[in-house]
């Protein structure tokens, strides 16, 4: 256990981060008398807010370092921070730096902590405010707040719970700093688990019908980031014949038919009922571009009728898919940026009329 003694009210600080959570924390700091000298913005949302609040917005880590050179700031707060800050930046912070992590450190260090927690079918999660140390998510824990996980939670809903806990945790952190003393505890690193940014779910997110209904539900919910948030991991998918379709929703039923895993039990207009290793499940499908698929049309297109068997991945297929996905994951950002540069071109002299 260590502590930071505070002999005066909070004064100068720097925020580094992105999104609405960084805004909420910065606003809270200002409401408690904190003077934000500058921000380093990871996205336009935070940058637009900074402009409206008349706070200097740095365009790069190098610019922030130069800004701090003549007069160090007292505190630095890192909130959903996409930047890697060098040692010289922290050397210009006189009293301390803290980072927000959406997991219960030392467990679930790294990225996408909420999705990995859902895949592990955790019943409890937590957020952590910790000191910034030399390693990734290794600094002493200043504030940690528990978050309950329900069987219905998705990545979206658990992230929202963590958002609320993060703001309240930051309020607690500011109160401790301003009140005179902050106690922090070292992480039990023997309990640490780490999830690198490029790690992906097994089998590229393809459902394995020979697993339990709870496992399938966890996969779909862990990869459900809602309609307005980009999916940073992969889509949950089903192998149907030679095609792969996305799974938009999966519900675990209270009954077990007793048929072999992967048996197509019922075809409804909106969904299929499928047998698993435990209870049956209802499954709603979509195209890979996000459009809902009509379930009966999908069955007809795939030449499937009730009673047919859906493909069940073997362990060897799962290992190969997982390995291939792991190899291509580091290149996803590059190809996403390249594809976003393409524009739809209209050929000249193309008539809009009908022949």
C-alpha positions in Angstrom: 0.0 0.0 0.0 1.3 3.4 -1.0 -0.1 6.9 -0.7 0.2 10.4 -2.2 0.1 13.3 0.2 -1.8 16.3 -1.1 -1.0 19.7 0.4 -3.1 21.9 -1.8 -6.2 22.0 -4.0 -5.9 20.5 -7.5 -4.7 23.0 -10.0 -3.1 22.2 -13.4 -3.8 19.0 -15.3 -3.6 17.4 -18.7 -6.2 15.0 -20.3 -5.3 12.5 -22.9 -8.0 10.4 -24.5 -11.0 10.1 -26.7 -14.8 9.8 -26.7 -17.5 10.9 -24.4 -16.0 9.3 -21.4 -12.9 11.6 -21.6 -15.3 14.5 -21.9 -17.3 13.4 -18.9 -14.2 13.1 -16.7 -12.7 16.4 -17.9 -16.0 18.2 -17.2 -16.1 16.6 -13.7 -12.5 17.8 -13.1 -13.4 21.3 -14.1 -16.5 21.3 -11.9 -14.2 20.5 -8.9 -11.9 23.4 -9.6 -9.3 21.7 -11.7 -7.6 23.8 -14.4 -7.2 21.8 -17.6 -4.1 23.3 -19.3 -4.4 21.2 -22.4 -5.8 18.0 -23.9 -4.4 15.5 -26.4 -7.4 14.3 -28.3 -7.6 10.8 -29.9 -10.8 11.6 -31.9 -12.9 14.5 -33.2 -15.5 14.1 -30.4 -13.0 15.1 -27.7 -11.4 17.7 -29.9 -14.7 19.4 -30.7 -15.5 19.5 -27.0 -12.1 21.0 -26.2 -12.6 23.7 -28.9 -15.9 24.7 -27.4 -14.4 24.8 -23.9 -11.5 26.9 -25.1 -9.0 24.4 -24.0 -5.8 24.0 -26.1 -5.9 20.8 -28.1 -2.6 19.2 -28.9 -2.3 17.5 -32.3 0.4 15.0 -31.4 2.4 13.5 -28.5 5.4 15.6 -29.7 3.3 18.8 -29.5 2.1 17.9 -26.0 5.7 17.3 -24.9 6.8 20.7 -26.3 3.8 22.4 -24.6 4.8 21.0 -21.2 8.5 21.8 -21.5 8.5 25.3 -20.2 6.1 24.6 -17.3 5.2 21.0 -16.2 1.6 20.2 -15.2 0.7 18.7 -11.9 -1.5 15.8 -13.1 -2.2 13.8 -16.2 -5.4 11.7 -16.7 -5.5 9.1 -19.4 -9.1 8.2 -20.5 -9.6 5.8 -23.4 -6.2 6.8 -24.6 -5.1 5.6 -28.0 -1.6 7.1 -27.7 1.6 5.6 -26.4 3.1 8.4 -24.2 6.9 8.6 -23.9 8.9 8.9 -20.8 9.6 12.6 -21.4 5.9 13.4 -21.2 5.5 11.8 -17.8 8.8 13.5 -16.7 6.9 16.8 -17.2 4.1 15.8 -14.9 5.1 16.9 -11.4 2.6 15.1 -9.1 1.2 12.0 -10.8 -0.5 10.3 -13.8 -3.5 8.0 -13.7 -5.1 5.8 -16.4 -8.6 4.4 -16.8 -8.9 0.7 -17.6 -12.2 -1.1 -18.3 -11.3 -4.2 -16.4 -10.5 -5.5 -12.9 -6.8 -5.2 -12.9 -4.6 -7.2 -12.6 -7.0 -9.5 -14.4 -8.2 -8.6 -17.9 -5.3 -6.2 -18.6 -4.9 -5.3 -22.3 -7.8 -4.5 -24.6 -11.5 -5.4 -25.1 -11.7 -6.4 -21.4 -15.5 -6.5 -21.4 -15.8 -8.8 -24.3 -13.3 -11.3 -22.9 -15.1 -11.2 -19.5 -18.4 -12.0 -21.3 -16.7 -14.9 -23.2 -15.4 -16.2 -19.9 -19.0 -16.0 -18.5 -18.0 -13.9 -15.6 -20.7 -12.8 -13.1 -18.7 -9.8 -11.9 -16.5 -7.3 -13.6 -14.8 -4.0 -12.5 -13.2 -0.8 -13.7 -9.9 0.4 -12.5 -8.2 3.8 -12.1 -4.5 3.1 -11.7 -1.2 5.0 -11.6 0.7 5.0 -14.9 3.8 2.9 -14.7 6.4 1.7 -17.1 4.5 -1.4 -18.2 1.0 -1.8 -19.7 -1.7 -1.6 -17.0 0.9 -2.4 -14.3 0.6 0.7 -12.0 -0.7 0.7 -8.5 -4.5 0.6 -8.2 -6.0 3.9 -7.0 -9.7 3.2 -7.4 -11.6 0.1 -8.4 -15.4 -0.3 -8.7 -17.3 -3.5 -9.1 -19.7 -4.0 -12.0 -22.3 -6.9 -12.0 -22.7 -8.9 -15.1 -26.1 -10.4 -16.0 -26.8 -13.3 -18.3 -28.4 -10.8 -20.8 -25.4 -8.4 -20.9 -23.8 -7.7 -24.2 -20.5 -5.9 -24.9 -22.6 -2.8 -25.4 -24.5 -3.0 -22.1 -21.5 -4.0 -20.1 -19.5 -1.1 -21.6 -22.3 1.3 -20.6 -22.1 -0.1 -17.0 -18.4 0.4 -17.0 -18.8 4.0 -18.4 -21.0 4.9 -15.4 -18.7 3.2 -13.0 -15.7 5.0 -14.6 -17.2 8.4 -14.0 -18.1 7.6 -10.4 -14.6 6.1 -9.9 -13.1 9.3 -11.3 -15.2 11.3 -8.9 -13.8 9.2 -6.1 -10.2 9.6 -7.4 -10.5 13.4 -7.5 -12.0 13.5 -4.0 -9.1 11.5 -2.7 -6.6 13.7 -4.4 -8.2 16.9 -3.2 -9.0 15.6 0.3 -5.4 15.2 1.3 -4.4 11.6 0.7 -4.8 8.8 -1.8 -4.0 5.3 -0.9 -3.0 2.9 -3.7 -2.3 -0.8 -3.6 0.1 -2.8 -5.7 -1.3 -5.2 -8.2 -1.0 -8.9 -7.4 0.8 -9.7 -10.7 0.7 -13.4 -10.2 -3.1 -13.1 -10.9 -2.5 -11.1 -14.0 -4.1 -12.0 -17.4 -3.3 -10.0 -20.5 -5.3 -9.7 -23.8 -3.3 -8.1 -26.6 -5.1 -5.8 -29.1 -4.8 -8.3 -32.0 -6.2 -11.3 -30.1 -9.4 -12.6 -31.5 -12.1 -15.2 -30.4 -11.6 -18.8 -31.3 -12.6 -19.9 -34.8 -13.0 -16.3 -36.0 -16.2 -16.1 -34.1 -17.9 -19.0 -35.9 -20.4 -20.8 -33.5 -19.7 -24.4 -32.6 -23.0 -26.1 -32.2 -21.4 -28.9 -30.2 -20.7 -26.5 -27.4 -23.2 -25.5 -24.7 -26.0 -23.1 -25.4 -24.4 -20.8 -22.7 -21.1 -20.8 -24.6 -22.9 -19.8 -27.8 -24.8 -17.1 -26.1 -21.6 -15.7 -24.5 -19.9 -15.6 -27.9 -22.8 -13.7 -29.5 -23.2 -11.3 -26.6 -19.5 -10.6 -26.3 -19.4 -9.5 -29.9 -22.5 -7.4 -29.8 -21.4 -3.8 -29.7 -24.7 -2.3 -30.8 -25.7 -0.6 -34.1 -23.7 2.6 -33.4 -20.4 1.3 -32.3 -17.7 -0.3 -34.5 -17.0 -4.0 -33.7 -13.2 -4.1 -33.0 -13.0 -8.0 -32.7 -15.1 -9.9 -35.3 -18.7 -10.7 -36.1 -20.3 -13.8 -34.5 -21.0 -16.1 -37.4 -22.5 -19.5 -38.4 -21.3 -21.9 -41.1 -24.2 -22.8 -43.3 -23.3 -25.1 -46.1 -20.5 -23.4 -47.9 -21.5 -19.9 -46.7 -20.8 -17.9 -43.6 -23.5 -15.6 -42.3 -23.5 -13.3 -39.3 -25.5 -14.1 -36.2 -27.5 -11.1 -35.1 -29.1 -12.6 -32.0 -29.2 -15.9 -30.1 -31.6 -16.9 -27.3 -31.2 -19.9 -25.0 -34.4 -21.9 -24.6 -35.3 -23.6 -21.3 -35.8 -27.0 -23.1 -33.5 -29.5 -24.6 -34.8 -31.5 -27.5 -32.2 -34.3 -27.2 -31.3 -34.2 -30.9 -27.7 -34.2 -32.0 -25.9 -30.8 -31.8 -26.3 -28.8 -34.9 -29.7 -30.3 -35.9 -32.0 -27.8 -37.5 -35.1 -28.3 -35.5 -37.5 -25.6 -36.7 -37.5 -22.9 -39.4 -39.5 -19.8 -38.6 -39.9 -16.7 -40.8 -37.5 -14.7 -38.6 -35.2 -17.3 -37.0 -34.1 -21.0 -36.8 -34.2 -23.3 -33.8 -31.0 -25.3 -33.5 -29.9 -28.1 -31.1 -26.7 -27.6 -29.1 -24.8 -29.8 -26.6 -27.2 -28.6 -24.0 -30.4 -26.5 -24.5 -31.8 -25.6 -27.9 -31.3 -22.1 -29.1 -33.2 -19.7 -31.4 -30.9 -17.9 -33.9 -31.4 -14.8 -36.0 -29.1 -14.2 -39.0 -27.8 -11.3 -41.0 -25.6 -10.7 -44.0 -21.9 -9.7 -43.4 -22.8 -6.1 -44.3 -25.2 -5.9 -41.4 -28.6 -6.5 -43.1 -31.1 -8.9 -41.5 -31.7 -12.1 -43.4 -35.2 -13.7 -43.8 -34.8 -17.1 -42.1 -37.0 -19.1 -44.5 -35.3 -17.6 -47.6 -31.9 -18.4 -46.1 -33.0 -22.1 -45.6 -34.3 -22.3 -49.1 -31.1 -20.8 -50.6 -29.0 -23.3 -48.6 -31.3 -26.2 -49.5 -32.0 -26.9 -45.9 -35.2 -28.3 -44.3 -36.1 -29.1 -40.8 -34.2 -32.1 -39.5 -31.0 -31.4 -41.5 -27.7 -31.1 -39.8 -25.6 -27.9 -39.8 -21.8 -28.2 -40.1 -20.0 -28.7 -36.8 -16.4 -27.5 -36.8 -13.8 -30.0 -35.8 -11.1 -29.1 -33.3 -8.5 -29.1 -36.1 -10.7 -26.6 -38.1 -11.0 -24.4 -35.0 -7.3 -24.3 -34.5 -6.6 -23.4 -38.2 -9.3 -20.7 -38.3 -8.0 -19.2 -35.0 -4.4 -19.2 -36.3 -5.4 -17.7 -39.6 -7.4 -15.0 -37.9 -4.6 -14.3 -35.6 -2.2 -13.8 -38.5 -4.4 -11.3 -40.4 -5.7 -9.3 -37.3 -2.6 -7.1 -37.1 -3.3 -5.9 -40.7 -6.9 -5.0 -40.2 -6.4 -1.3 -39.4 -4.2 -0.9 -42.5 -6.8 -2.4 -44.8 -9.7 -0.6 -43.1 -8.0 2.7 -43.8 -7.2 1.8 -47.4 -10.8 0.7 -48.1 -12.2 3.9 -46.5 -10.3 5.9 -49.1 -12.2 4.3 -52.0 -15.0 6.4 -53.5 -18.0 5.3 -55.6 -17.3 6.5 -59.1 -20.1 7.1 -61.6 -19.0 6.2 -65.2 -19.4 9.2 -67.5 -22.2 9.3 -70.0 -24.2 6.6 -68.1 -27.8 7.1 -68.7 -30.2 7.0 -65.7 -33.1 6.1 -67.9 -34.4 2.7 -68.8 -33.8 1.1 -72.2 
